[in-house]
Amino acid sequence: MDVRNTRGADIGSDHHMIMGVLRIKVQKVKRRMANRKKYNLGKLGNSECQRILKVQLREEASSLRYKVPEAVEEKWERIKTAFKDICENTLGLENNTKKE
């Protein structure tokens, strides 16, 4: 670290500007996506599967709409779990095989 006191412009103050050069090393943070579920989106090419997914999502959305008012976080958790369950049952999970 290189620090210097610079005397300069007279502005009626007893303070002096200090300039410094700081050298740091930055490392890349590695983040792992542990147990991330991927849905088999290839099934959406089938029109029958699309129709089933749409119907189930609409039914679940309409049932969630008329529930007792609740906090935003609780409502988000209900929507998220409903969406995950429907997608997992309708589309299924994709195989997580690594390419070599």
C-alpha positions in Angstrom: 0.0 0.0 0.0 1.3 3.4 -1.0 0.1 6.4 1.0 1.1 10.1 0.6 0.2 13.3 2.2 -0.3 16.0 -0.4 -0.1 19.7 0.4 -1.8 21.8 -2.1 -4.5 24.5 -2.4 -4.8 26.9 0.4 -8.5 26.8 1.3 -8.3 28.1 4.9 -8.2 24.7 6.5 -5.6 22.9 8.5 -6.4 19.6 6.7 -4.2 17.9 4.1 -5.4 15.5 1.4 -4.1 12.0 1.7 -3.8 9.9 -1.4 -3.3 6.1 -1.4 -2.9 3.3 -3.8 -4.4 0.0 -2.7 -3.6 -3.3 -4.4 -5.9 -6.2 -3.8 -6.4 -9.6 -5.3 -9.9 -10.6 -6.2 -10.9 -14.2 -6.5 -13.9 -15.6 -8.3 -16.6 -16.9 -6.0 -17.7 -20.4 -7.0 -21.3 -21.1 -6.4 -22.8 -24.5 -6.6 -26.3 -25.2 -7.7 -26.9 -28.1 -5.2 -29.8 -30.4 -6.0 -31.4 -28.1 -8.6 -34.3 -29.8 -10.2 -34.8 -29.4 -13.9 -38.1 -30.3 -15.5 -38.3 -32.3 -18.8 -39.4 -29.4 -21.0 -39.2 -31.6 -24.1 -42.6 -32.9 -23.2 -44.1 -29.5 -23.8 -43.8 -30.2 -27.6 -46.7 -32.6 -27.2 -50.0 -30.7 -27.4 -51.8 -33.1 -25.0 -49.2 -32.5 -22.3 -49.4 -28.7 -22.8 -53.2 -28.9 -22.4 -53.0 -31.0 -19.2 -50.4 -28.6 -17.7 -52.5 -25.5 -18.6 -55.7 -27.0 -17.1 -54.0 -28.0 -13.9 -52.3 -24.6 -13.4 -55.5 -22.8 -14.0 -57.4 -25.0 -11.5 -54.7 -24.5 -8.9 -54.6 -20.7 -9.5 -58.4 -20.4 -9.2 -58.4 -22.4 -5.9 -55.5 -20.2 -4.5 -57.4 -17.0 -5.4 -60.3 -17.6 -3.0 -58.2 -18.6 0.0 -58.3 -16.5 3.2 -56.1 -13.4 2.9 -52.6 -14.1 4.2 -49.1 -12.6 4.2 -47.2 -12.1 1.0 -44.5 -14.7 1.9 -47.1 -17.4 2.8 -49.0 -16.7 -0.5 -45.7 -16.9 -2.5 -44.8 -20.3 -0.8 -48.2 -21.7 -1.7 -47.9 -20.6 -5.3 -44.3 -21.9 -5.6 -45.1 -25.3 -4.1 -48.2 -25.7 -6.2 -46.3 -24.8 -9.4 -43.5 -27.2 -8.5 -45.8 -30.1 -7.7 -47.8 -29.7 -10.9 -44.7 -29.4 -13.1 -43.1 -32.4 -11.4 -46.2 -34.6 -11.8 -47.0 -33.5 -15.4 -43.6 -33.0 -17.0 -41.4 -35.1 -14.8 -37.7 -34.5 -13.9 -34.9 -34.4 -16.4 -32.0 -36.8 -16.1 -28.9 -35.0 -14.7 -26.2 -36.8 -16.7 -23.0 -35.0 -17.3 -21.6 -34.8 -20.8 -18.0 -36.0 -21.3 
